[in-house]
Amino acid sequence: TFTANSSTTPGFWKHLKFETQTIDAAYDGSGNYSDGTTLQYCNIEYSVEGIYVDNASIYISNVNNTSSNNSGSAFFSTSSSKLVNSTFGNISASTGSSSMTVTACTTGTFTSGTATITNSTLQSVSLGSGTSTIFNSTLTTFSGGGNIRKSTLTSASLSGGPHDIQVCT
């Protein structure tokens, strides 16, 4: 658990920061994590931002980041990080140069340039006009473009294109 010394006030400390010097996460031919920087099986509490990734790619798995000053935020700049089985209040990735992979995650707001989102529950999703893939997920509000399959969308605004939407409610 990453937490404040004695305070239970959100925003007591800043964030876990991963930068250019970080060894980028590597994956095998099947896309499974094999080497590099990872953050797994931990809680992040009472921070300002939770996780900040700048010009690096890390593998995040089974992380609970909900009690920070920004509602459990994670910020990614120029990143191709993977998030798996994790809970965040908000996720924001640079819309120009980030391509996020999100699997089995729960989050409030998710913003990224492009993304592959699978088996996740996201409250508000905003993606760039690049080719994103959303599969078997529940999105309350969605704006952007891409391939959407076997997902539930409460409200959608499509941009860019082309779009491939199959078996959605």
DSSP file with accessible surface (Angstrom, degrees, kcal/mol):
  #  RESIDUE AA STRUCTURE BP1 BP2  ACC     N-H-->O    O-->H-N    N-H-->O    O-->H-N    TCO  KAPPA ALPHA  PHI   PSI    X-CA   Y-CA   Z-CA
    1    1 A T              0   0  108      0, 0.0     2,-0.6     0, 0.0    43,-0.2   0.000 360.0 360.0 360.0 128.5    0.0    0.0    0.0
    2    2 A F  B     +a   44   0A  83     41,-3.1    43,-3.1    14,-0.0     2,-0.3  -0.923 360.0 140.5 -98.3 117.0    1.3    3.4   -1.0
    3    3 A T        -     0   0   63     -2,-0.6    43,-0.1    41,-0.2     2,-0.1  -0.899  53.1 -79.5-149.5 174.4   -0.3    5.9    1.5
    4    4 A A        -     0   0    9      3,-0.4    43,-0.1    -2,-0.3     9,-0.0  -0.439  43.3-114.9 -77.2 156.4    0.3    8.9    3.7
    5    5 A N  S    S-     0   0  165      1,-0.1    -1,-0.1    -2,-0.1     3,-0.0   0.967  94.6 -23.2 -56.6 -58.6    2.2    8.6    7.0
    6    6 A S  S    S+     0   0  115     -3,-0.0     2,-0.3     0, 0.0    -1,-0.1   0.389 111.2 101.0-138.4   0.8   -0.7    9.5    9.3
    7    7 A S        -     0   0   21      1,-0.1    -3,-0.4     2,-0.1     5,-0.1  -0.681  43.1-169.6 -96.7 144.8   -3.1   11.6    7.3
    8    8 A T        +     0   0  103     -2,-0.3    38,-0.1    -5,-0.1    -1,-0.1   0.026  54.9 117.1-113.7  26.3   -6.4   10.3    5.8
    9    9 A T  S >  S-     0   0   89     37,-0.1     3,-1.1     1,-0.0    60,-0.1  -0.829  71.5-119.0 -96.0 121.6   -6.8   13.5    3.7
   10   10 A P  T 3  S+     0   0   58      0, 0.0    58,-0.2     0, 0.0    37,-0.1  -0.331  99.6  35.4 -57.0 135.5   -6.8   13.0    0.0
   11   11 A G  T 3  S+     0   0   25     36,-0.5    37,-0.2    56,-0.2    36,-0.2   0.559  72.3 129.8  97.3  11.3   -3.9   15.0   -1.5
   12   12 A F  S <  S+     0   0  111     34,-1.3     2,-0.3    -3,-1.1    35,-0.2   0.835  78.8  19.7 -69.5 -31.9   -1.4   14.5    1.3
   13   13 A W  E    S-b   47   0A  56     33,-1.3    35,-2.1     1,-0.2    37,-0.2  -0.918  80.9-122.5-134.2 164.4    1.3   13.3   -1.1
   14   14 A K  E     -     0   0A 130     -2,-0.3    35,-2.6    33,-0.3    36,-1.0   0.999  52.2 -72.8 -79.7 -76.3    1.8   13.8   -4.9
   15   15 A H  E     -b   50   0A  35     34,-0.2     2,-0.6    33,-0.2    36,-0.2  -0.990  34.4 -89.6-170.1 169.2    2.1   10.7   -7.0
   16   16 A L  E     -b   51   0A  31     34,-2.7    36,-2.9    -2,-0.3     2,-0.5  -0.894  50.6-157.6 -90.6 123.4    4.1    7.7   -8.1
   17   17 A K  E     -b   52   0A  97     -2,-0.6     2,-0.5    34,-0.2    36,-0.2  -0.915  17.5-172.9-116.5 131.5    6.0    9.0  -11.2
   18   18 A F  E     +b   53   0A  33     34,-2.7    36,-3.3    -2,-0.5     2,-0.2  -0.984  19.5 172.3-119.8 123.4    7.4    6.9  -14.0
   19   19 A E    >   -     0   0   76     -2,-0.5     3,-2.6    34,-0.2    36,-0.1  -0.485  50.2 -65.3-122.1-168.5    9.6    8.8  -16.6
   20   20 A T  T 3  S+     0   0   87      1,-0.3     4,-0.1    34,-0.2    37,-0.1   0.794 125.0  61.4 -51.1 -36.3   11.9    8.2  -19.6
   21   21 A Q  T 3  S+     0   0  153      2,-0.1    -1,-0.3    35,-0.1     2,-0.1   0.674  81.6 107.9 -69.5 -14.5   14.5    6.4  -17.5
   22   22 A T  S <  S-     0   0   28     -3,-2.6     2,-0.6     1,-0.1    35,-0.2  -0.369  81.3-115.4 -64.4 138.2   11.9    3.8  -16.6
   23   23 A I        -     0   0  122     33,-0.1    14,-2.5    -2,-0.1    -1,-0.1  -0.672  38.6-120.2 -76.0 116.4   12.5    0.4  -18.3
   24   24 A D        -     0   0   86     -2,-0.6    34,-0.2    12,-0.2    -1,-0.1  -0.258  28.4-102.5 -60.0 144.1    9.5    0.0  -20.6
   25   25 A A        -     0   0   13     32,-2.5     2,-0.3    11,-0.2    11,-0.3  -0.367  37.5-153.4 -64.4 144.6    7.3   -3.0  -20.0
   26   26 A A  E     -Q   35   0B  40      9,-3.5     8,-2.9    -3,-0.1     9,-1.4  -0.899   5.8-158.2-122.3 152.9    7.8   -5.8  -22.5
   27   27 A Y  E     -Q   33   0B  62     -2,-0.3     6,-0.2     6,-0.3     9,-0.0  -0.944  15.5-120.7-132.1 150.2    5.3   -8.5  -23.6
   28   28 A D    >   -     0   0   73      4,-2.7     3,-2.2    -2,-0.3     6,-0.1  -0.127  50.0 -81.4 -78.4-177.0    5.6  -11.9  -25.2
   29   29 A G  T 3  S+     0   0   90      1,-0.3    -1,-0.1     2,-0.1    -2,-0.0   0.729 131.5  52.9 -60.9 -21.8    4.1  -12.9  -28.5
   30   30 A S  T 3  S-     0   0  102      2,-0.1    -1,-0.3     0, 0.0    -2,-0.0   0.386 121.0-105.5 -93.4   1.0    0.6  -13.4  -26.9
   31   31 A G  S <  S+     0   0   27     -3,-2.2     2,-0.3     1,-0.3    -2,-0.1   0.564  73.0 142.5  87.6   9.0    0.7  -10.0  -25.3
   32   32 A N        -     0   0   96      1,-0.1    -4,-2.7     2,-0.0    -1,-0.3  -0.628  61.3 -98.2 -85.0 142.3    1.4  -11.2  -21.7
   33   33 A Y  E     +Q   27   0B  64     -2,-0.3    -6,-0.3    -6,-0.2    -1,-0.1  -0.279  50.9 160.1 -57.1 134.8    3.7   -9.2  -19.5
   34   34 A S  E     -     0   0B  68     -8,-2.9     2,-0.3     1,-0.4    -7,-0.2   0.615  56.0 -10.2-129.1 -27.5    7.3  -10.6  -19.5
   35   35 A D  E    S+Q   26   0B 108     -9,-1.4    -9,-3.5     2,-0.1    -1,-0.4  -0.991  84.7  53.6-167.0 164.2    9.7   -7.9  -18.4
   36   36 A G  S    S-     0   0   16     -2,-0.3   -11,-0.2   -11,-0.3   -12,-0.2  -0.497  88.1  -6.7  99.6-167.1   10.2   -4.2  -17.5
   37   37 A T        +     0   0   29    -14,-2.5    22,-1.9    20,-0.3     2,-0.3  -0.429  65.8 168.1 -73.6 132.1    8.5   -1.8  -15.2
   38   38 A T  E     - c   0  59A  48     20,-0.2     2,-0.4    -2,-0.2    22,-0.2  -0.980  28.3-159.6-142.2 151.9    5.3   -3.0  -13.4
   39   39 A L  E     + c   0  60A  15     20,-2.5    22,-2.4    -2,-0.3     2,-0.3  -0.968  32.0 167.4-131.0 111.0    3.0   -2.0  -10.6
   40   40 A Q  E     + c   0  61A  72     -2,-0.4    22,-0.2    20,-0.2    23,-0.1  -0.968  46.0   1.6-134.7 148.5    1.0   -4.9   -9.3
   41   41 A Y  E    S+     0   0A 167     20,-1.8     2,-0.3    -2,-0.3    22,-0.2   0.911  90.7 120.9  49.4  59.9   -1.2   -5.9   -6.4
   42   42 A C  E     - c   0  63A  15     20,-1.1    22,-2.3    19,-0.2     2,-0.4  -0.966  54.9-132.2-146.2 163.5   -1.2   -2.6   -4.5
   43   43 A N  E     - c   0  64A  59     -2,-0.3   -41,-3.1    20,-0.2     2,-0.5  -0.923  13.1-155.7-112.6 143.2   -3.4    0.1   -3.2
   44   44 A I  E     +ac   2  65A   1     20,-2.6    23,-0.8    -2,-0.4    22,-0.6  -0.986  22.2 178.9-121.0 120.5   -2.7    3.8   -3.7
   45   45 A E  E     + c   0  67A  57    -43,-3.1    23,-0.2    -2,-0.5   -41,-0.1  -0.950  49.4   0.5-129.0 144.5   -4.3    6.1   -1.0
   46   46 A Y  S    S+     0   0   51     21,-1.6   -34,-1.3    -2,-0.4   -33,-1.3   0.720  84.2 136.4  62.2  29.1   -4.4    9.8   -0.2
   47   47 A S  E     -b   13   0A   0    -36,-0.2    22,-3.7   -35,-0.2   -36,-0.5  -0.523  61.3-124.0 -97.1 172.0   -2.3   11.1   -3.1
   48   48 A V  E    S-     0   0A  40    -35,-2.1    22,-1.1   -34,-0.8    25,-0.2   0.940 103.2  -3.3 -76.2 -51.2   -2.9   14.1   -5.3
   49   49 A E  E    S-     0   0A  38    -35,-2.6     2,-1.6   -36,-0.2   -34,-0.2   0.577  79.4-147.0-120.3 -16.8   -2.8   12.2   -8.6
   50   50 A G  E    S+b   15   0A   0    -36,-1.0   -34,-2.7   -37,-0.2     2,-0.4  -0.588  75.4  19.1  84.9 -85.7   -2.0    8.5   -7.8
   51   51 A I  E     -bd  16  74A   0     -2,-1.6    24,-2.5    22,-1.4     2,-0.4  -0.973  60.2-175.5-125.2 136.0    0.1    7.5  -10.9
   52   52 A Y  E     -bd  17  75A  62    -36,-2.9   -34,-2.7    -2,-0.4     2,-0.5  -0.978   3.4-174.1-131.3 116.9    1.9    9.7  -13.4
   53   53 A V  E     -bd  18  76A   0     22,-3.2    24,-3.0    -2,-0.4     2,-0.5  -0.957   4.3-176.7-114.5 118.3    3.5    8.1  -16.4
   54   54 A D  E     - d   0  77A  45    -36,-3.3    24,-0.2    -2,-0.5   -34,-0.2  -0.944  69.2 -24.3-122.4 111.1    5.6   10.5  -18.6
   55   55 A N  S    S+     0   0   78     22,-3.3     2,-0.3    -2,-0.5    23,-0.2   0.889 115.2  96.7  58.4  42.8    7.2    9.2  -21.8
   56   56 A A        -     0   0    2     21,-0.5     2,-0.4    22,-0.2    25,-0.2  -0.958  65.0-134.8-150.3 163.5    7.3    5.6  -20.5
   57   57 A S        +     0   0   20     -2,-0.3   -32,-2.5    22,-0.2   -20,-0.3  -0.989  28.0 173.2-128.7 123.1    5.2    2.4  -20.7
   58   58 A I        -     0   0    0     -2,-0.4    24,-1.8   -34,-0.2     2,-0.5  -0.860  31.3-122.3-126.2 163.0    4.4    0.4  -17.7
   59   59 A Y  E     -ce  38  82A  36    -22,-1.9   -20,-2.5    -2,-0.3     2,-0.5  -0.925  26.6-170.0-105.9 121.3    2.3   -2.7  -16.9
   60   60 A I  E     +ce  39  83A   0     22,-3.0    24,-2.8    -2,-0.5     2,-0.4  -0.965  11.2 169.5-116.4 122.8   -0.3   -2.0  -14.2
   61   61 A S  E     -ce  40  84A   5    -22,-2.4   -20,-1.8    -2,-0.5   -19,-0.2  -0.997  59.8  -3.7-139.1 133.5   -2.2   -5.0  -12.7
   62   62 A N  E    S+     0   0A  50     22,-2.2   -20,-1.1    -2,-0.4     2,-0.4   0.915  83.1 153.0  55.3  49.5   -4.6   -5.4   -9.7
   63   63 A V  E     -c   42   0A   2     21,-0.4    24,-2.6   -22,-0.2     2,-0.6  -0.924  33.3-157.7-111.0 133.3   -4.1   -1.8   -8.5
   64   64 A N  E     +cf  43  87A  65    -22,-2.3   -20,-2.6    -2,-0.4     2,-0.4  -0.951  20.5 165.2-111.5 113.1   -6.8    0.0   -6.5
   65   65 A N  E     +cf  44  88A   0     22,-2.9    24,-1.0    -2,-0.6   -20,-0.1  -0.776  26.8 120.5-130.7  83.0   -6.4    3.8   -6.8
   66   66 A T  E     +     0   0A  70    -22,-0.6   -21,-0.1    -2,-0.4    -1,-0.1   0.594  56.0  64.8-124.1 -14.7   -9.5    5.4   -5.5
   67   67 A S  E    S+c   45   0A  32    -23,-0.8   -21,-1.6    -3,-0.1   -56,-0.2  -0.168  70.9 118.8-111.5  44.2   -8.9    7.7   -2.6
   68   68 A S  S >  S-     0   0    7    -22,-0.2     3,-1.3   -23,-0.2   -20,-0.2  -0.519  79.8-100.4 -97.6 174.9   -6.7   10.4   -4.1
   69   69 A N  T 3  S+     0   0   94    -22,-3.7   -21,-0.2     1,-0.3   -20,-0.1   0.820 124.5  48.2 -62.7 -31.7   -7.3   14.1   -4.4
   70   70 A N  T 3  S-     0   0   63    -22,-1.1    -1,-0.3   -23,-0.3    20,-0.1  -0.183 129.9 -91.8-102.3  38.2   -8.4   13.7   -8.1
   71   71 A S  S <  S-     0   0   75     -3,-1.3    37,-0.2     1,-0.2    -2,-0.1   0.850  89.0 -42.6  58.1  40.2  -10.7   10.7   -7.3
   72   72 A G  S    S-     0   0    0     17,-0.2    17,-1.6   -25,-0.2    18,-1.1   0.962  89.8-172.9  78.0  53.8   -8.1    8.0   -7.9
   73   73 A S  E     - g   0  90A   4    -25,-0.2   -22,-1.4    16,-0.2     2,-0.3  -0.418  22.7-168.5 -88.1 156.0   -6.4    9.4  -11.0
   74   74 A A  E     -dg  51  91A   0     16,-1.5    18,-2.6   -24,-0.2     2,-0.4  -0.990   9.7-161.9-136.4 132.0   -3.8    8.1  -13.4
   75   75 A F  E     -dg  52  92A  56    -24,-2.5   -22,-3.2    -2,-0.3     2,-0.4  -0.962   5.0-171.8-118.6 132.3   -2.1   10.4  -16.0
   76   76 A F  E     -dg  53  93A   5     16,-2.9    18,-2.5    -2,-0.4     2,-0.5  -0.987   3.7-174.6-127.1 126.4   -0.2    9.1  -19.0
   77   77 A S  E    S-d   54   0A  35    -24,-3.0   -22,-3.3    -2,-0.4   -21,-0.5  -0.983  76.9 -12.7-121.8 122.2    1.8   11.2  -21.4
   78   78 A T  S    S+     0   0   59     -2,-0.5     2,-0.3     1,-0.2    -1,-0.2   0.979 102.3 146.0  52.3  64.8    3.3    9.6  -24.5
   79   79 A S        -     0   0    0     -3,-0.2    20,-1.9    15,-0.2    -1,-0.2  -0.952  50.3-170.0-135.6 148.6    2.5    6.1  -23.2
   80   80 A S        +     0   0   68     -2,-0.3   -23,-0.1   -24,-0.2    20,-0.1  -0.322  43.0 156.4-124.5  45.9    1.5    2.7  -24.4
   81   81 A S        -     0   0    0    -25,-0.2    20,-1.8   -28,-0.1     2,-0.4  -0.291  36.3-134.6 -74.0 157.8    0.9    1.3  -21.0
   82   82 A K  E     -eh  59 101A  42    -24,-1.8   -22,-3.0    18,-0.2     2,-0.5  -0.956  13.0-165.0-114.6 134.4   -1.4   -1.6  -20.1
   83   83 A L  E     +eh  60 102A   0     18,-3.1    20,-2.9    -2,-0.4     2,-0.4  -0.982  13.1 177.8-118.3 126.3   -3.9   -1.6  -17.3
   84   84 A V  E     -eh  61 103A  25    -24,-2.8   -22,-2.2    -2,-0.5   -21,-0.4  -0.990  60.6 -12.6-133.4 135.5   -5.4   -4.9  -16.1
   85   85 A N  S    S+     0   0   81     18,-2.2     2,-0.3    -2,-0.4    20,-0.2   0.860  97.4 133.7  48.1  46.2   -7.9   -5.8  -13.3
   86   86 A S        -     0   0    2     17,-0.3    20,-2.1   -24,-0.2     2,-0.5  -0.855  50.3-138.5-128.2 160.2   -7.5   -2.3  -11.7
   87   87 A T  E     +fi  64 106A  53    -24,-2.6   -22,-2.9    -2,-0.3     2,-0.3  -0.982  26.2 165.3-123.0 125.3   -9.8    0.4  -10.3
   88   88 A F  E     -fi  65 107A   4     18,-2.6    20,-0.6    -2,-0.5   -22,-0.2  -0.982  36.0-142.9-133.8 149.7   -9.2    4.1  -10.9
   89   89 A G  E    S+     0   0A  17    -17,-1.6    19,-1.8   -24,-1.0    20,-1.2   0.942  90.0   0.7 -72.7 -47.5  -11.4    7.1  -10.4
   90   90 A N  E     -gi  73 109A  46    -18,-1.1   -16,-1.5    18,-0.2     2,-0.4  -0.999  60.0-163.6-143.7 143.2  -10.1    8.8  -13.6
   91   91 A I  E     -gi  74 110A   2     18,-3.6    20,-2.1    -2,-0.3     2,-0.4  -0.997  10.4-178.9-128.5 128.9   -7.6    8.0  -16.3
   92   92 A S  E     +gi  75 111A  48    -18,-2.6   -16,-2.9    -2,-0.4     2,-0.4  -0.992   1.2 178.7-130.5 125.2   -6.2   10.6  -18.7
   93   93 A A  E     -g   76   0A   3     18,-2.6   -16,-0.2    -2,-0.4     5,-0.1  -0.957  44.8 -90.4-123.0 146.1   -3.7    9.9  -21.5
   94   94 A S     >  -     0   0   45    -18,-2.5     4,-1.1    -2,-0.4    19,-0.8  -0.300  35.3-143.9 -52.9 124.3   -2.3   12.3  -23.9
   95   95 A T  T  4 S+     0   0   88     17,-0.2    -1,-0.2     1,-0.2    33,-0.1   0.703  90.8  51.5 -72.6 -13.7   -4.7   12.3  -26.8
   96   96 A G  T  4 S+     0   0   72      1,-0.1    -1,-0.2    17,-0.1    -2,-0.1   0.864 123.8  14.2 -91.1 -35.8   -2.0   12.7  -29.5
   97   97 A S  T  4 S+     0   0   61     -3,-0.1     2,-0.4    17,-0.0    -2,-0.2   0.235  96.9  99.5-131.9  17.1    0.5   10.0  -28.7
   98   98 A S     <  -     0   0    4     -4,-1.1    16,-1.6   -20,-0.2     2,-0.4  -0.870  37.7-176.7-110.5 140.5   -0.9    7.5  -26.3
   99   99 A S  E     - j   0 114A  50    -20,-1.9     2,-0.2    -2,-0.4    16,-0.2  -0.896  19.5-166.6-131.4 101.1   -2.3    4.1  -27.1
  100  100 A M  E     - j   0 115A   0     14,-2.0    16,-2.4    -2,-0.4     2,-0.5  -0.624  15.3-152.5 -93.2 148.2   -3.7    2.5  -23.9
  101  101 A T  E     -hj  82 116A  34    -20,-1.8   -18,-3.1    -2,-0.2     2,-0.5  -0.986  17.8-177.9-116.8 120.6   -4.7   -1.1  -23.4
  102  102 A V  E     +hj  83 117A   0     14,-3.4    16,-2.8    -2,-0.5     2,-0.4  -0.978   3.3 175.1-125.0 118.8   -7.4   -1.5  -20.7
  103  103 A T  E     -hj  84 118A  42    -20,-2.9   -18,-2.2    -2,-0.5   -17,-0.3  -0.991  65.8 -13.0-129.9 128.2   -8.6   -4.9  -19.6
  104  104 A A  S    S+     0   0   34     14,-2.6     2,-0.3    -2,-0.4    16,-0.2   0.888  95.2 141.8  53.8  47.5  -11.1   -5.8  -16.8
  105  105 A C        -     0   0    1     13,-0.3    16,-2.5   -20,-0.2     2,-0.4  -0.805  43.9-147.1-116.6 159.8  -10.9   -2.3  -15.2
  106  106 A T  E     +ik  87 121A  67    -20,-2.1   -18,-2.6    -2,-0.3     2,-0.3  -0.995  30.6 153.8-124.6 129.6  -13.3    0.0  -13.6
  107  107 A T  E     -ik  88 122A   4     14,-2.0    16,-1.8    -2,-0.4   -18,-0.2  -0.985  40.7-138.4-151.2 160.1  -12.9    3.8  -13.9
  108  108 A G  E    S+     0   0A  20    -19,-1.8    16,-2.8   -20,-0.6    15,-0.6   0.923  89.5  12.9 -80.3 -78.2  -14.9    7.0  -13.8
  109  109 A T  E     -ik  90 124A  57    -20,-1.2   -18,-3.6    14,-0.2     2,-0.4  -0.846  65.9-174.1-106.3 134.0  -13.5    9.1  -16.7
  110  110 A F  E     +ik  91 125A   0     14,-3.3    16,-2.5    -2,-0.4     2,-0.4  -0.988   5.6 174.7-130.1 122.6  -11.2    7.7  -19.3
  111  111 A T  E     +ik  92 126A  36    -20,-2.1   -18,-2.6    -2,-0.4     2,-0.3  -0.994  14.3 143.0-128.8 129.9   -9.6    9.9  -22.0
  112  112 A S  E     - k   0 127A   0     14,-1.9    16,-1.4    -2,-0.4   -17,-0.2  -0.988  53.9-119.5-158.2 161.2   -7.0    8.7  -24.5
  113  113 A G  S    S-     0   0    5    -19,-0.8    15,-1.1     1,-0.3    17,-0.5   0.989  99.6 -12.2 -65.9 -61.5   -5.9    9.1  -28.1
  114  114 A T  E    S+j   99   0A  35    -16,-1.6   -14,-2.0    13,-0.1    -1,-0.3  -0.953  75.4 177.5-135.1 158.8   -6.5    5.5  -29.0
  115  115 A A  E     -j  100   0A   1     -2,-0.3    18,-2.3   -16,-0.2     2,-0.5  -0.996  31.1-138.7-157.5 155.4   -7.3    2.5  -26.8
  116  116 A T  E     -jl 101 133A  53    -16,-2.4   -14,-3.4    -2,-0.3     2,-0.5  -0.987  30.8-174.9-114.9 114.3   -8.1   -1.1  -26.7
  117  117 A I  E     +jl 102 134A   0     16,-3.1    18,-2.9    -2,-0.5     2,-0.4  -0.959   5.7 173.3-117.7 122.5  -10.7   -1.6  -24.0
  118  118 A T  E     -jl 103 135A  30    -16,-2.8   -14,-2.6    -2,-0.5   -13,-0.3  -0.994  61.4 -10.9-134.0 136.1  -11.9   -5.1  -23.0
  119  119 A N  S    S+     0   0   79     16,-1.8     2,-0.3    -2,-0.4    18,-0.2   0.855  97.3 133.1  50.3  44.1  -14.2   -6.4  -20.3
  120  120 A S        -     0   0    2     15,-0.3    18,-2.4   -16,-0.2     2,-0.5  -0.831  55.1-137.7-125.1 160.5  -14.3   -3.1  -18.5
  121  121 A T  E     +km 106 138A  58    -16,-2.5   -14,-2.0    -2,-0.3     2,-0.4  -0.976  29.0 174.1-119.0 113.4  -16.8   -0.7  -16.9
  122  122 A L  E     -km 107 139A   0     16,-2.7    18,-1.8    -2,-0.5    19,-0.3  -0.984  22.9-158.9-125.6 131.1  -16.1    3.0  -17.8
  123  123 A Q  E    S+     0   0A  95    -16,-1.8    18,-1.8   -15,-0.6     2,-0.4   0.940  82.4  11.5 -74.7 -48.9  -18.4    5.8  -16.8
  124  124 A S  E     -km 109 141A  45    -16,-2.8   -14,-3.3    16,-0.2     2,-0.5  -0.969  69.9-173.6-138.0 118.2  -17.3    8.5  -19.3
  125  125 A V  E     +km 110 142A   1     16,-3.3    18,-1.9    -2,-0.4     2,-0.4  -0.949   6.9 177.8-118.9 130.4  -15.0    7.7  -22.3
  126  126 A S  E     +km 111 143A  48    -16,-2.5   -14,-1.9    -2,-0.5     2,-0.3  -0.966  11.5 175.4-131.5 114.7  -13.5   10.2  -24.7
  127  127 A L  E     -k  112   0A   9     16,-2.7   -14,-0.2    -2,-0.4   -13,-0.1  -0.879  29.8-112.6-118.3 154.0  -11.2    8.9  -27.4
  128  128 A G        -     0   0   23    -16,-1.4    17,-1.2   -15,-1.1    31,-0.1  -0.012  44.7 -92.0 -69.0-177.0   -9.5   10.6  -30.3
  129  129 A S  S    S+     0   0   80     15,-0.2    32,-0.7     2,-0.1    -1,-0.1   0.399  91.1 110.6 -85.3   7.4  -10.5    9.8  -33.9
  130  130 A G  S    S-     0   0   29    -17,-0.5     2,-1.1     1,-0.1    15,-0.2  -0.028  87.6 -73.4 -70.5-178.8   -7.8    7.0  -34.2
  131  131 A T        +     0   0  108     15,-0.1     2,-0.3   -17,-0.1    15,-0.2  -0.680  61.4 171.0 -84.6 103.5   -8.7    3.3  -34.5
  132  132 A S        -     0   0    1     -2,-1.1    15,-3.5    13,-0.3     2,-0.4  -0.781  21.4-146.5-107.6 155.4   -9.8    2.2  -31.0
  133  133 A T  E     -ln 116 147A  47    -18,-2.3   -16,-3.1    -2,-0.3     2,-0.5  -0.989  12.9-176.7-125.5 128.5  -11.3   -1.1  -30.1
  134  134 A I  E     +ln 117 148A   2     13,-3.1    15,-2.9    -2,-0.4     2,-0.4  -0.992  11.0 177.1-124.5 123.5  -13.9   -1.6  -27.4
  135  135 A F  E     -ln 118 149A  73    -18,-2.9   -16,-1.8    -2,-0.5   -15,-0.3  -0.991  59.3 -14.6-134.1 132.0  -15.1   -5.2  -26.7
  136  136 A N  S    S+     0   0   85     13,-2.0     2,-0.3    -2,-0.4    15,-0.2   0.874  96.9 130.3  51.3  47.1  -17.5   -6.6  -24.1
  137  137 A S        -     0   0    3     12,-0.3    15,-2.4   -18,-0.2     2,-0.5  -0.854  57.0-127.5-128.6 163.2  -17.5   -3.4  -22.0
  138  138 A T  E     -mo 121 152A  59    -18,-2.4   -16,-2.7    -2,-0.3     2,-0.5  -0.968  26.4-179.7-114.4 120.5  -20.1   -1.1  -20.4
  139  139 A L  E     -mo 122 153A   0     13,-3.2    15,-2.0    -2,-0.5    16,-0.3  -0.985  16.7-168.2-122.1 124.9  -19.7    2.6  -21.2
  140  140 A T  E    S+     0   0A  45    -18,-1.8    15,-1.2    -2,-0.5     2,-0.4   0.951  83.8  12.3 -75.8 -48.3  -22.1    5.1  -19.8
  141  141 A T  E    S-mo 124 155A  62    -18,-1.8   -16,-3.3   -19,-0.3     2,-0.4  -0.996  74.7-179.9-131.6 132.3  -21.0    8.0  -22.0
  142  142 A F  E     +mo 125 156A   2     13,-2.4    15,-2.3    -2,-0.4     2,-0.4  -0.995   9.7 170.9-136.1 134.8  -18.8    7.6  -25.1
  143  143 A S  E     +mo 126 157A  43    -18,-1.9   -16,-2.7    -2,-0.4     2,-0.3  -0.996  44.9  54.5-138.5 137.8  -17.4    9.9  -27.7
  144  144 A G  E    S- o   0 158A   1     13,-2.1    15,-2.0    -2,-0.4     2,-0.3  -0.933  73.2 -78.7 141.7-161.5  -14.8    9.1  -30.3
  145  145 A G        +     0   0    1    -17,-1.2   -13,-0.3    -2,-0.3     2,-0.3  -0.814  59.6  80.6-133.6 170.1  -14.4    6.6  -33.1
  146  146 A G  S    S-     0   0    4     16,-0.3    18,-1.5    -2,-0.3     2,-0.5  -0.861  75.1 -32.8 136.0-164.0  -13.4    3.0  -33.6
  147  147 A N  E     -np 133 164A  38    -15,-3.5   -13,-3.1    -2,-0.3     2,-0.5  -0.866  49.2-174.8-100.5 123.1  -14.6   -0.6  -33.4
  148  148 A I  E     +np 134 165A   1     16,-2.6    18,-2.7    -2,-0.5     2,-0.4  -0.976   8.3 173.1-123.3 122.2  -17.2   -1.3  -30.8
  149  149 A R  E     -np 135 166A  82    -15,-2.9   -13,-2.0    -2,-0.5   -12,-0.3  -0.988  59.0 -10.4-135.4 139.2  -18.3   -4.9  -30.3
  150  150 A K  S    S+     0   0  119     16,-2.1     2,-0.3    -2,-0.4    18,-0.2   0.865  96.7 130.6  47.4  46.8  -20.6   -6.7  -27.8
  151  151 A S        -     0   0    3     15,-0.3    18,-2.0   -15,-0.2     2,-0.5  -0.849  58.3-124.5-127.0 162.5  -20.7   -3.7  -25.5
  152  152 A T  E     -o  138   0A  58    -15,-2.4   -13,-3.2    -2,-0.3     2,-0.5  -0.949  26.0-175.8-109.7 121.7  -23.4   -1.6  -23.8
  153  153 A L  E     -o  139   0A  30     16,-2.9   -13,-0.2    -2,-0.5     3,-0.2  -0.979  14.4-174.8-118.6 124.0  -23.4    2.1  -24.5
  154  154 A T  E    S+     0   0A 104    -15,-2.0     2,-0.4    -2,-0.5   -13,-0.2   0.898  82.1   5.8 -80.4 -43.1  -25.9    4.4  -22.7
  155  155 A S  E    S-o  141   0A  67    -15,-1.2   -13,-2.4   -16,-0.3     2,-0.4  -0.990  73.9-176.9-143.3 128.6  -24.9    7.5  -24.7
  156  156 A A  E     -o  142   0A  54     -2,-0.4     2,-0.4   -15,-0.2   -13,-0.2  -0.987  16.2-176.7-133.8 140.5  -22.6    7.7  -27.7
  157  157 A S  E     -o  143   0A  76    -15,-2.3   -13,-2.1    -2,-0.4     2,-0.3  -0.946  21.7-155.2-131.1 108.1  -21.3   10.4  -30.0
  158  158 A L  E     +o  144   0A  70     -2,-0.4     2,-0.3   -15,-0.2   -13,-0.2  -0.678  16.7 173.2 -90.6 139.0  -19.1    9.0  -32.8
  159  159 A S        +     0   0   55    -15,-2.0   -13,-0.2    -2,-0.3     2,-0.0  -0.860  49.3  11.3-133.6 171.2  -16.4   11.0  -34.5
  160  160 A G  S    S+     0   0   60     -2,-0.3     3,-0.1   -15,-0.1   -30,-0.1  -0.345  89.7 114.2  63.0-135.0  -13.7   10.4  -37.1
  161  161 A G  S    S-     0   0   36    -32,-0.7     2,-0.2     1,-0.3   -16,-0.1  -0.806  78.9-136.2 139.2 175.1  -14.2    7.0  -38.7
  162  162 A P        -     0   0  118      0, 0.0     2,-0.4     0, 0.0   -16,-0.3   0.607  57.8-161.1 -72.7 164.1  -14.6    4.5  -40.1
  163  163 A H        -     0   0   69     -2,-0.2     2,-0.4    -3,-0.1   -16,-0.2  -0.893  16.3-168.4-116.1 144.7  -16.7    2.9  -37.4
  164  164 A D  E     +p  147   0A  50    -18,-1.5   -16,-2.6    -2,-0.4     2,-0.5  -0.913  14.4 175.1-132.4 102.5  -17.5   -0.8  -37.0
  165  165 A I  E     +p  148   0A  77     -2,-0.4     2,-0.4   -18,-0.2   -16,-0.2  -0.953   5.3 171.8-115.9 120.1  -20.2   -1.4  -34.4
  166  166 A Q  E     -p  149   0A  88    -18,-2.7   -16,-2.1    -2,-0.5   -15,-0.3  -0.992  56.6  -9.5-135.2 136.8  -21.5   -4.9  -33.9
  167  167 A V  S    S+     0   0  117     -2,-0.4     2,-0.3   -18,-0.2   -16,-0.2   0.922  85.3 149.3  49.5  59.7  -23.8   -6.5  -31.4
  168  168 A C              0   0   41    -18,-0.2   -16,-0.2    -3,-0.1    -1,-0.2  -0.861 360.0 360.0-118.8 155.4  -24.2   -3.6  -29.0
  169  169 A T              0   0  122    -18,-2.0   -16,-2.9    -2,-0.3   -18,-0.0  -0.869 360.0 360.0-121.0 360.0  -27.0   -2.4  -26.8
